C-alpha cells in the first residue's frame, strides 16, 4: 500500500513536471499505474478523454524506449511535436516512417542509441521492415503502445490488415508490457483486439462513451446544400467539419460554401500531400472555419473548439459515426452533430460492397444495418449509441438529441414484445433480426422456407404491424437486456434469462415507432439552444394564403409553392420579387406569377412584429451548376433527346430528371412533350396527368407510385409530373 502511495505521489509529481497538470482525468491514473507495474493494459476511452497521456507519461518515467504504433503519419507528427514542447530535449520523441530521408532516419537512430529518445513512433507498415526490426533488437524497450487499436479488427470501422502482423513482430523483437488504446470498440471489436494481440488477460479500463455536451440530430436529405449553408450562416464564425463519402462531393460542396461567403476548404486523400497539410493547418489555425472532408481527415486531430460536425452522407458504421461526431466539443463546450439521411444512401453503400470478398460483404452489411437502425429509430440517440458500445444509459430522456427534444407518440407494446420473445425462443439462436421480423410479419423468404418457419405458429402473427414497428420492438428488447447479440457470431440474436422472465411476468413497455425519412418532410432542428426553427405563426399564415391562391387558380396547393419554399419564406422574410427568387424552389417565373400576394403578407407581418430579417441567405450556385441549367433549358428548347443531353453533361438519366425538376420547381416552364410522346403511351400519360391534377395531395413520388400501381415506372411518373407542373403552375 505504501509503495502504491509512493507510485501515486510520483506520477502526480511527474504529471505536473512534464505536462503542467495537477490532476488526472477519468481512468488515466489507474491506467498509468497498471502499465508502470508491467501489466498488459487495454484502454477504451472516448475521443477527447486523454488517451495519449496514458502512454506518454509512463514512457518518460520508465527505463528504455516506448514503441508507439500509430496508423497515420500526420498523427505521429502532431504527437512528436507536442512531446517536444514539453521537453528541452528535441530528441525526446521521434517517428520512423516513409516520409523521412536517409539522413533523417540516421539522426533518429543515433538519438535513440544515445538514450535521448523516450518515445519512438512507427506506422505498422514501417514496423515490419527488416532493417527496423534489426535496429529494435539493439535497444531496451520499455513497453509497446498500439494506438487506434480498432484497426486490428475487420469488425472495426477502419480495418488495417498490417495491424494483424504486430503480435508476431513483437514476439520477434522481444517481450515487454503492451498497452492498446481505442476510442471506439464494440464488445465484438474488443474481443477481436485482445485475441489478435494475445492479451486476453490484460486489465481492461473502460471509460463512459457518453458525451453529454453533444447534440445528435438526423434530418431527411431533401436539400442538404441549402440546409448546410443556412446552418453555417446561423452559426457564423464557429468551427466545423463536414464529412462526405466521395471526393467529388467534397470538392463540390467546398466550392459551393466558398461561393456563399463561407471560409471553407476541402480535404481528401486524392489531393497532394502539401495541399492537404496546408488545408489542415489553416483549419487548426483558424484560417478557415469549415473543413469539408472524407473520413481521411480527423483521426488524431486535436482541435478542442470544433462546434459542429455534419455528415452529408450517412457513415458506413456506428463506430465511424461515433468517432467523427466525437471531434465536436472536445473542450466540453457546445457540440452539434447533424446527419442527413436517405435510405437510398444505404443502398448506394451496399452497391459499393459488391465485388468484395463474401466475408467482407457480410460484415459490411451488418454494420450498415446497425447504422440504418440507429438512423430510423425514434429512441433516444444517446441511449442507442451507448448500447452499441456495450454501455447502459438509464435515463429515459437525454434532453440533447432530436428524438428526445421532439419525441414521437409512444404506444404500449408490452404484448408485442412478449410475442417477439416467444417467437425468438421457438426458433433458437441461429438467426438475425431480419429473420425474426420476416417470421412475425409472415414474409416468405428463402431462409424462412428452408427452415420450415413458414409452418411455425408464429408465422404472420404480427402481420397487421409494419416491419418498422417490429424493428422498434426488438431494439427495445435489446436495450432492456431481454435479447442479446452473439459476440462470436455477430448479428445472431438469442433470448436472455431476463427475456424468459419477461414472457412469464411482463412489465409495461412503451415504444415509439421508427421514423420513415422518405415520408417525413424536412424539419428544422429541434435542438433547444440552436435556433433555425421557422416562424411557425408566419408559416401557418402562408399555408392559409396558399390554399386561397390555389383555390382561385383551381390548382393543388403544392403547385403554387411547395412546403419547403414556405418554410424558407418563414426564415428569410422576402419582401421584394428579387428576394422571393432567392427562396428555395422559387424562380423568376413563379415569383412573378404567384409572389405578389405572399410578399404583401410577409411585408405586413415583418412591420407589425418589428422583425429584423436575416441578411445574405442566398444560396449562390457555383458556375458549373448554372451552366448545366442553361444548357438543359436550351437543349430542351431545341428538342434534343434526353439521353443525349445527359451524356453531354456526364449525367445519369436520373440525375438529369433531378436537374429538370429543380428548374421547373423554380418556376421555369419547359416544353418536354416532344420527349414524353415518344417515350410513353398516350394512355399512361393521361392517367398520370389526371392523378396529379385531381387526386394528388402532394407531389410525393411514393404516394403516386402506390396509387398508380407498378405498371408505371418511376421515370414515367416523374416525367409526367414535370409536364403537369409546367402546364399548371409555371
C-alpha atoms as one frame of an Amber mdcrd trajectory, in Angstrom:
protein
   0.000   0.000   0.000   2.863   2.375   0.897   4.597   1.535  -2.419   1.363
   2.212  -4.266   1.041   5.537  -2.480   4.628   6.361  -3.436   3.881   5.497
  -7.061   0.810   7.702  -6.959   2.738  10.587  -5.489   5.442  10.080  -8.093
   3.120  10.088 -11.130   1.318  13.188  -9.808   4.668  14.961  -9.404   5.761
  13.918 -12.923   2.394  14.949 -14.374   2.948  18.452 -13.001   6.620  18.499
 -14.034   6.191  17.308 -17.628   2.674  18.448 -18.599   1.763  21.175 -16.084
  -1.442  19.411 -14.919  -2.330  18.991 -11.250  -4.806  16.115 -11.656  -5.664
  13.219 -13.950  -8.861  12.772 -15.987 -11.109   9.729 -15.586  -9.183   6.437
 -15.643  -5.798   7.948 -16.589  -4.209   7.433 -13.173  -5.312   3.779 -12.854
  -4.156   3.024 -16.432  -0.701   4.533 -15.842  -0.195   2.702 -12.533  -1.199
  -0.578 -14.211   1.295  -0.062 -17.043   4.088   1.002 -14.665   3.577  -2.262
 -12.764   4.364  -4.173 -16.007   0.854  -5.485 -16.756  -0.797  -5.573 -20.195
  -3.393  -2.825 -20.412  -6.469  -2.369 -22.609  -7.846   1.197 -22.722 -11.277
   2.087 -24.070 -11.621   5.822 -23.841 -13.774   8.158 -25.949 -12.338  10.877
 -28.154 -11.095  13.755 -26.020 -10.681  11.551 -22.935  -6.874  11.901 -22.843
  -5.681   8.541 -24.223  -2.279   9.820 -25.352  -1.226  10.784 -21.828  -1.756
   7.159 -20.736   1.392   6.142 -22.606   3.268   9.471 -22.831   3.791   9.857
 -19.083   4.904   6.227 -18.419   7.286   6.485 -21.415   9.015   9.473 -19.808
   9.235   7.690 -16.453  10.317   4.157 -17.460  13.745   2.907 -18.435  14.223
   2.367 -22.186  12.205   3.477 -25.242   8.424   3.137 -25.688   7.422   1.885
 -29.151   4.205   3.613 -30.247   2.382   2.098 -33.220   0.042   4.581 -34.888
  -1.787   4.419 -38.232  -1.304   7.932 -39.588   1.839   9.921 -40.379   0.054
  13.223 -39.635  -0.998  11.902 -36.234   2.570  10.853 -35.383   3.956  14.233
 -36.404   1.403  16.069 -34.234   2.227  13.917 -31.223   6.006  14.196 -31.666
   5.734  17.989 -31.998   3.549  18.110 -28.875   6.022  15.998 -26.842   8.920
  18.240 -27.859   7.084  21.246 -26.448   7.097  19.518 -23.022  10.873  18.981
 -23.025  14.014  20.971 -23.783  15.443  17.798 -25.373  14.396  17.832 -29.105
  15.249  14.125 -29.361  12.722  13.127 -26.654  10.290  11.810 -29.297  10.816
  10.660 -32.887   8.989   8.841 -35.631  10.328   6.412 -38.225   8.256   6.255
 -41.377   8.396   6.542 -45.150   8.336  10.374 -45.097  11.919  10.601 -43.703
  15.123  10.901 -45.743  18.088   8.556 -45.131  19.913  11.280 -43.192  16.853
  11.951 -41.027  16.499   8.204 -40.298  20.170   8.074 -39.290  19.707  11.036
 -36.914  16.730   9.352 -35.272  18.665   6.129 -34.708  21.628   7.998 -33.231
  19.327   9.809 -30.757  17.694   6.516 -29.766  21.028   4.728 -29.224  22.355
   7.734 -27.258  19.454   7.382 -24.815  17.908  10.761 -25.710  14.639   9.279
 -27.025  11.794   8.028 -24.817   9.022   7.640 -27.442   9.582   6.171 -30.900
   6.575   6.204 -33.267   6.031   3.681 -36.088   3.357   3.071 -38.680   2.533
  -0.684 -38.727   3.911  -0.867 -42.302   7.294   0.573 -41.155   7.473  -1.762
 -38.161   7.533  -4.778 -40.466  10.672  -3.641 -42.354  13.692  -5.863 -41.678
  16.189  -3.059 -41.006  13.795  -1.536 -38.417  13.301  -4.917 -36.722  17.104
  -5.392 -36.632  17.506  -1.914 -35.107  14.886  -2.564 -32.400  16.779  -5.705
 -31.332  19.586  -3.362 -30.201  17.590  -1.247 -27.771  15.759  -1.715 -24.478
  12.029  -1.385 -24.980  10.014  -0.122 -22.014   6.625  -1.092 -23.478   4.632
  -1.256 -26.712   1.654   1.059 -27.233  -0.840   0.396 -30.035  -2.962   3.462
 -30.739  -6.242   3.296 -32.703  -6.290  -0.428 -31.864  -9.710  -0.950 -33.520
  -7.746  -1.042 -36.816  -6.803  -4.641 -35.938 -10.407  -5.875 -36.239 -12.241
  -6.386 -39.509 -15.320  -5.505 -37.464 -13.795  -2.102 -36.665 -14.553   0.933
 -38.804 -11.020   1.334 -40.104  -9.625  -2.195 -40.581  -5.898  -2.273 -41.467
  -4.567  -5.765 -42.304  -0.999  -4.664 -41.344  -2.166  -4.461 -37.717  -2.590
  -8.272 -37.729   1.220  -8.627 -38.081   2.033  -6.654 -34.933   1.940  -9.584
 -32.483   4.373 -11.837 -34.407   6.785  -8.890 -34.763   6.625  -8.104 -31.029
   7.341 -11.769 -30.319  10.399 -11.499 -32.597  11.753  -8.213 -31.172  11.266
  -9.099 -27.521   8.561  -9.174 -24.871   7.526  -6.032 -22.979   4.233  -4.807
 -21.483   1.583  -3.973 -24.066  -0.967  -1.134 -23.919  -3.681  -0.860 -26.563
  -5.878   2.209 -26.911  -9.031   2.916 -28.893 -11.880   5.418 -28.809 -14.394
   3.114 -30.469 -14.833  -0.546 -29.766 -17.955  -2.658 -29.560 -17.746  -5.827
 -27.407 -17.055  -7.733 -30.646 -14.149  -5.455 -31.650 -12.721  -5.534 -28.114
 -12.654  -9.329 -28.156 -11.025  -9.292 -31.613  -8.275  -6.919 -30.458  -7.449
  -8.944 -27.355  -7.409 -12.267 -29.247  -5.244 -10.969 -32.106  -2.720  -9.391
 -29.775  -2.597 -12.298 -27.340  -3.664 -10.136 -24.409  -6.853 -11.809 -23.200
  -5.571 -11.462 -19.622  -4.989  -7.708 -19.921  -6.516  -5.323 -17.369  -9.375
  -3.543 -19.150 -10.114   0.125 -18.411 -13.344   1.292 -19.959 -14.453   4.906
 -19.667 -18.003   6.003 -20.340 -18.678   6.679 -24.017 -21.268   9.287 -23.141
 -20.510  12.772 -24.404 -23.280  14.753 -22.652 -22.407  18.030 -24.413 -23.027
  16.624 -27.906 -26.425  17.151 -29.519 -27.335  14.421 -32.073 -29.777  15.107
 -34.892 -30.771  13.394 -38.154 -32.679  15.194 -40.911 -34.252  13.980 -44.141
 -31.843  14.536 -47.023 -34.121  16.750 -49.134 -31.985  19.827 -49.826 -28.796
  19.321 -47.805 -26.769  22.021 -49.613 -29.221  24.710 -48.651 -29.696  23.364
 -45.128 -25.934  23.309 -44.555 -25.433  26.888 -45.804 -28.290  28.095 -43.644
 -26.944  26.232 -40.613 -23.408  27.615 -41.007 -24.713  31.171 -41.536 -26.684
  30.824 -38.312 -23.507  29.678 -36.565 -21.189  32.232 -38.137 -17.554  32.162
 -37.047 -17.885  28.733 -35.427 -15.519  25.947 -36.395 -16.944  22.816 -38.035
 -16.250  19.676 -40.071 -18.471  18.346 -42.867 -17.958  14.707 -43.863 -18.837
  13.421 -47.351 -18.331   9.904 -48.696 -16.951  10.879 -52.116 -14.038  13.101
 -53.087 -16.168  14.653 -55.830 -18.811  15.769 -53.320 -16.073  17.190 -51.031
 -14.789  19.389 -53.878 -18.286  20.467 -54.992 -19.540  21.310 -51.510 -16.390
  23.244 -50.542 -16.760  25.261 -53.761 -20.438  25.936 -53.028 -19.697  27.108
 -49.474 -16.974  29.475 -50.685 -19.392  30.872 -53.320 -21.737  31.673 -50.427
 -19.161  33.593 -48.416 -18.134  30.767 -46.067 -14.444  30.201 -45.311 -14.256
  26.527 -46.268 -11.513  24.215 -47.543 -11.585  20.669 -48.954  -9.585  17.685
 -47.661  -9.351  14.196 -49.160  -6.770  11.518 -49.953  -6.773  12.380 -53.692
  -5.210  15.812 -53.040  -1.431  16.191 -52.986   0.182  15.885 -49.554   1.233
  19.557 -49.351  -2.245  20.908 -50.125  -3.756  18.538 -47.572  -1.271  19.629
 -44.923  -1.831  23.335 -45.738  -5.632  22.983 -45.547  -5.395  21.077 -42.269
  -3.114  23.745 -40.786  -5.435  26.527 -41.992  -8.314  24.841 -40.182  -6.318
  24.267 -36.987  -5.035  27.855 -37.014  -8.473  29.310 -37.804  -7.582  30.424
 -41.327 -10.715  28.509 -42.340 -13.933  27.993 -40.358 -15.069  24.808 -42.099
 -13.241  21.796 -43.490 -15.163  19.609 -45.975 -13.588  16.172 -45.927 -13.750
  12.461 -46.465 -13.007  10.207 -43.480  -9.301  10.626 -44.375  -9.487  13.755
 -42.198  -9.621  13.869 -38.469  -8.034  10.804 -36.853  -5.988  12.199 -34.010
  -6.803  15.844 -34.851  -6.947  17.608 -31.525  -8.895  20.817 -32.164 -10.926
  21.350 -28.991 -13.302  24.047 -30.269 -14.969  22.265 -33.201 -18.582  23.350
 -32.657 -20.350  21.225 -35.259 -19.830  18.041 -37.242 -22.119  17.496 -40.232
 -22.446  14.207 -42.096 -23.599  14.952 -45.633 -23.849  11.188 -46.167 -24.678
   8.521 -43.605 -21.457   6.809 -42.382 -20.725   3.131 -43.094 -20.724   2.164
 -39.401 -21.716   3.452 -35.989 -18.056   3.287 -34.868 -17.176   5.683 -37.690
 -20.137   7.907 -36.783 -19.165   7.997 -33.104 -15.513   8.701 -33.899 -16.354
  11.503 -36.332 -19.073  13.177 -34.230 -16.686  12.888 -31.274 -14.495  15.569
 -32.860 -17.072  18.176 -31.840 -16.975  19.897 -28.459 -13.813  18.237 -27.112
 -13.394  21.176 -24.738 -16.723  20.332 -23.104 -18.477  23.228 -24.849 -21.220
  23.156 -27.481 -21.078  20.299 -29.999 -23.782  19.960 -32.665 -23.815  16.693
 -34.651 -26.088  16.869 -37.687 -26.538  13.991 -40.131 -28.561  13.911 -43.350
 -30.273  10.612 -44.011 -31.887   8.995 -47.013 -32.368   5.237 -47.361 -31.004
   5.487 -50.923 -27.583   6.255 -49.390 -27.693   2.902 -47.567 -28.490   1.173
 -50.859 -25.592   3.019 -52.531 -23.170   1.832 -49.848 -24.423  -1.743 -50.294
 -23.725  -1.492 -54.038 -20.171  -0.309 -53.315 -19.551  -3.566 -51.451 -20.314
  -5.721 -54.480 -17.220  -7.446 -55.795 -15.548  -7.594 -52.374 -14.935 -10.959
 -50.649 -18.137 -12.527 -49.310 -16.999 -12.351 -45.652 -16.231  -8.640 -46.024
 -19.621  -8.035 -47.642 -21.400  -9.813 -44.780 -19.603  -7.732 -42.170 -20.231
  -4.535 -44.136 -23.954  -5.272 -44.448 -24.348  -5.982 -40.729 -22.546  -2.752
 -39.828 -24.756  -0.851 -42.277 -27.850  -2.434 -40.754 -26.815  -1.085 -37.334
 -26.355   2.378 -38.843 -29.733   2.253 -40.594 -31.376   1.062 -37.397 -29.849
   3.992 -35.472 -30.884   6.494 -38.150 -34.513   5.373 -38.378 -35.047   4.755
 -34.672 -37.250   7.086 -32.607 -35.444   6.038 -29.439 -33.027   8.345 -27.602
 -29.942   8.611 -29.870 -27.565   8.632 -26.907 -29.099   5.517 -25.409 -28.937
   3.628 -28.720 -25.343   4.695 -29.368 -24.086   3.757 -25.915 -25.853   0.391
 -26.042 -23.996  -0.349 -29.272 -20.722   0.089 -27.377 -21.877  -2.165 -24.563
 -22.808   0.632 -22.132 -26.162   1.080 -20.410 -27.713   4.561 -20.341 -30.505
   4.578 -17.811 -32.072   7.989 -18.463 -35.296   7.750 -20.436 -34.798  11.213
 -21.993 -31.309  12.686 -22.504 -32.670  16.153 -23.392 -29.956  16.587 -26.013
 -30.941  14.725 -29.179 -33.673  15.234 -31.769 -35.683  12.198 -30.632 -35.735
  13.379 -27.011 -36.342  17.060 -27.800 -39.042  16.252 -30.330 -40.409  12.863
 -29.216 -42.836  10.834 -31.327 -46.024   9.471 -29.735 -45.345   6.315 -27.697
 -47.572   3.273 -27.697 -47.932   0.294 -25.380 -46.001  -2.626 -26.900 -45.871
  -4.986 -23.903 -47.854  -7.747 -25.578 -45.944  -7.451 -28.865 -42.552  -7.625
 -27.119 -43.631 -10.791 -25.283 -44.768 -12.266 -28.645 -41.424 -11.397 -30.286
 -39.548 -13.033 -27.398 -41.668 -16.196 -27.617 -41.078 -16.362 -31.380 -37.334
 -15.918 -30.860 -37.291 -18.670 -28.237 -39.108 -21.015 -30.614 -36.591 -20.595
 -33.498 -33.419 -20.617 -31.356 -30.218 -18.611 -31.577 -29.093 -19.142 -35.186
 -30.865 -16.185 -36.815 -30.587 -12.439 -37.283 -33.104  -9.681 -36.543 -34.422
  -9.509 -40.127 -35.298 -13.230 -39.984 -37.313 -12.765 -36.786 -39.146  -9.772
 -38.337 -39.895 -11.787 -41.511 -41.344 -14.573 -39.308 -43.546 -12.144 -37.353
 -44.948 -10.301 -40.395 -45.350 -13.514 -42.403 -42.855 -12.787 -45.163 -41.818
 -15.928 -47.051 -38.065 -15.655 -47.623 -35.753 -18.407 -48.845 -34.357 -18.884
 -45.316 -37.854 -18.935 -43.757 -38.830 -21.739 -46.170 -35.613 -23.724 -45.816
 -36.061 -23.919 -42.020 -39.798 -24.576 -42.306 -40.575 -21.443 -40.296 -43.466
 -20.683 -42.674 -45.249 -23.529 -40.807 -44.445 -22.043 -37.369 -47.314 -20.916
 -35.125 -45.600 -17.510 -35.059 -45.512 -17.084 -38.842 -47.534 -13.959 -39.664
 -48.696 -13.485 -36.057 -47.729  -9.787 -36.294 -48.745  -9.204 -39.918 -51.042
  -6.282 -39.028 -47.950  -4.309 -37.842 -45.189  -2.927 -40.084 -41.585  -4.155
 -40.161 -40.645  -0.680 -38.787 -42.813  -1.385 -35.751 -41.268  -4.803 -35.102
 -37.786  -3.357 -35.601 -38.517  -0.834 -32.818 -39.907  -3.606 -30.557 -36.841
  -5.830 -30.997 -34.463  -2.892 -30.474 -36.285  -2.143 -27.196 -35.757  -5.792
 -26.197 -32.017  -5.451 -26.901 -31.749  -2.230 -24.874 -33.606  -3.841 -21.933
 -31.275  -6.852 -21.998 -34.104  -9.270 -22.920 -32.399 -10.128 -26.225 -28.658
 -10.435 -26.721 -26.371 -10.389 -29.743 -23.870 -13.175 -30.101 -20.355 -11.712
 -29.888 -18.649 -14.623 -31.666 -21.213 -14.827 -34.482 -22.109 -11.179 -34.731
 -25.650 -10.431 -35.805 -27.214 -13.625 -34.438 -29.650 -12.960 -31.607 -30.993
 -15.029 -28.731 -33.314 -14.661 -25.782 -31.671 -13.969 -22.380 -32.742 -15.281
 -18.940 -34.253 -11.812 -18.336 -36.248 -12.288 -21.564 -37.556 -15.639 -20.307
 -38.721 -13.929 -17.093 -40.407 -11.162 -19.110 -42.524 -13.732 -21.005 -43.781
 -15.162 -17.676 -44.169 -11.794 -15.962 -44.250  -8.890 -18.465 -43.825  -5.285
 -17.311 -45.303  -2.350 -19.247 -43.170  -1.321 -22.222 -43.877   1.742 -24.356
 -42.168   2.410 -27.686 -42.173   4.981 -30.469 -42.329   3.530 -33.991 -39.279
   4.052 -36.208 -39.101   7.148 -38.395 -39.621   6.930 -42.142 -37.387   9.648
 -43.563 -38.720   9.173 -47.080 -42.142  10.203 -45.831 -41.077  12.942 -43.432
 -40.846  16.497 -44.668 -37.669  18.360 -43.955 -37.890  19.624 -40.422 -35.822
  22.288 -38.813 -33.714  21.474 -35.819 -35.431  20.511 -32.606 -32.343  21.407
 -30.580 -33.332  23.662 -27.733 -30.403  26.030 -27.904 -29.621  26.383 -31.565
 -32.324  28.380 -33.327 -33.068  27.886 -37.001 -36.715  26.927 -36.460 -39.119
  28.527 -38.934 -41.516  31.261 -37.748 -44.447  28.961 -37.037 -47.020  31.784
 -36.949 -45.969  33.156 -40.339 -45.683  29.638 -41.769 -49.310  28.914 -40.811
 -50.431  32.224 -42.385 -48.538  31.423 -45.606 -50.174  27.971 -45.792 -53.620
  29.584 -45.440 -52.800  32.078 -48.192 -51.515  29.293 -50.442 -54.828  27.472
 -50.007 -56.773  30.591 -51.129 -54.469  31.234 -54.116 -54.679  27.560 -55.160
 -58.482  27.652 -54.982 -58.553  30.837 -57.074 -56.394  29.232 -59.792 -58.073
  25.792 -59.451 -54.723  24.127 -58.715 -53.392  21.820 -55.962 -51.638  23.945
 -53.254 -48.226  22.311 -53.806 -48.199  23.610 -57.407 -48.259  27.208 -56.112
 -45.344  26.809 -53.686 -44.070  23.624 -52.056 -43.850  23.291 -48.243 -40.029
  23.727 -48.121 -40.471  27.030 -50.017 -42.996  28.286 -47.440 -40.696  27.172
 -44.609 -37.856  29.111 -46.239 -40.081  32.224 -46.534 -40.750  31.905 -42.796
 -36.986  32.122 -42.196 -35.842  34.663 -44.766 -38.927  37.016 -44.849 -38.664
  38.069 -48.544 -40.344  41.460 -49.200 -39.436  42.036 -52.875 -39.780  39.973
 -56.050 -35.954  39.770 -56.234 -35.750  38.385 -52.682 -38.580  35.974 -53.427
 -36.438  34.492 -56.237 -33.788  33.560 -53.641 -36.250  31.315 -51.842 -35.697
  27.573 -52.233 -37.768  26.274 -55.167 -38.854  29.749 -56.390 -37.510  31.077
 -59.675 -38.323  34.245 -61.601 -41.389  32.754 -63.307 -43.017  31.503 -60.124
 -42.114  34.651 -58.176 -43.828  36.870 -60.779 -46.823  34.603 -61.214 -47.703
  33.983 -57.539 -45.300  36.073 -55.462 -47.083  39.419 -55.021 -49.717  38.293
 -52.513 -47.157  36.398 -50.442 -44.774  39.358 -50.421 -47.567  41.686 -49.275
 -48.450  39.324 -46.410 -44.807  38.921 -45.312 -44.134  42.663 -45.527 -47.122
  43.493 -43.314 -46.119  40.759 -40.862 -42.481  41.972 -40.662 -43.616  45.551
 -39.992 -46.184  44.550 -37.392 -43.792  42.283 -35.477 -40.769  44.601 -35.991
 -38.710  41.645 -37.253 -35.034  42.052 -38.111 -34.583  39.931 -41.232 -31.548
  37.647 -41.763 -29.176  39.043 -44.365 -27.368  37.361 -47.209 -29.043  33.988
 -47.034 -28.890  33.473 -50.767 -27.515  30.105 -51.758 -25.417  31.048 -54.733
 -24.925  28.282 -57.249 -21.409  27.526 -58.396 -20.678  28.281 -62.031 -20.846
  24.743 -63.426 -24.329  24.180 -61.991 -25.564  27.408 -63.526 -24.132  26.390
 -66.899 -25.822  22.973 -66.567 -29.146  24.710 -66.073 -28.726  26.972 -69.129
 -27.555  24.053 -71.285 -30.540  21.875 -70.272 -33.078  24.665 -70.936 -31.549
  25.435 -74.346 -31.318  21.745 -75.272 -34.990  21.138 -74.421 -35.926  24.235
 -76.422 -34.095  22.593 -79.387 -35.989  19.319 -78.622 -32.844  17.275 -78.038
 -33.202  13.685 -76.860 -32.853  13.441 -73.048 -30.233  10.691 -73.297 -28.086
  12.975 -75.462 -28.483  15.872 -73.002 -27.472  13.621 -70.090 -24.470  12.258
 -71.984 -23.274  15.785 -72.886 -23.165  16.812 -69.215 -21.956  13.449 -67.881
 -25.214  12.870 -66.005 -27.280   9.723 -65.473 -30.898   9.845 -66.678 -31.995
  10.017 -63.027 -29.644  12.975 -62.346 -30.916  14.765 -65.476 -34.518  14.415
 -64.276 -33.469  15.809 -60.858 -31.894  18.840 -62.612 -35.036  19.358 -64.737
 -37.255  19.083 -61.631 -35.206  21.775 -59.890 -35.538  24.072 -62.940 -39.312
  23.544 -63.124 -39.838  23.882 -59.346 -38.150  27.282 -59.574 -40.851  28.456
 -61.953 -39.272  27.943 -65.411 -41.670  26.492 -67.969 -40.214  23.714 -70.145
 -41.962  22.002 -73.024 -40.961  18.336 -72.683 -43.998  16.982 -74.552 -41.866
  16.068 -77.586 -39.831  13.611 -75.493 -42.722  12.187 -73.449 -44.822  11.479
 -76.558 -42.030   9.309 -77.973 -41.161   7.725 -74.620 -44.618   6.762 -73.311
 -48.085   5.559 -74.328 -50.691   8.302 -74.571 -52.998   6.428 -72.167 -50.304
   6.278 -69.487 -49.578   9.991 -69.874 -53.271  10.849 -69.400 -53.640   8.581
 -66.326 -50.648  10.063 -64.514 -51.535  13.659 -65.502 -55.084  13.198 -64.204
 -53.772  11.754 -60.938 -51.636  14.840 -60.248 -54.398  17.227 -61.318 -57.305
  15.712 -59.360 -56.226  13.087 -56.818 -52.750  14.001 -55.532 -52.498  15.707
 -52.157 -48.792  16.367 -52.666 -46.138  15.803 -55.324 -44.829  12.716 -53.459
 -43.475  10.056 -55.833 -44.054   7.344 -53.244 -47.754   8.232 -52.955 -48.082
   8.383 -56.744 -46.397   5.001 -57.177 -48.647   3.370 -54.574 -51.795   4.889
 -56.069 -50.999   4.241 -59.729 -49.505   0.754 -59.310 -46.380  -0.949 -60.564
 -47.326  -0.904 -64.258 -45.947   2.655 -64.229 -42.192   3.182 -63.793 -40.664
   5.855 -61.575 -39.233   7.627 -64.674 -42.685   7.748 -66.307 -44.287   9.241
 -63.204 -41.504  11.809 -62.845 -41.709  12.852 -66.487 -45.465  13.423 -66.404
 -45.209  15.198 -63.050 -42.741  17.639 -64.678 -45.169  18.139 -67.600 -48.055
  18.772 -65.158 -46.092  21.276 -63.050 -45.041  23.161 -66.184 -48.532  23.389
 -67.592 -50.392  24.007 -64.349 -48.001  26.027 -62.230 -45.489  27.814 -64.472
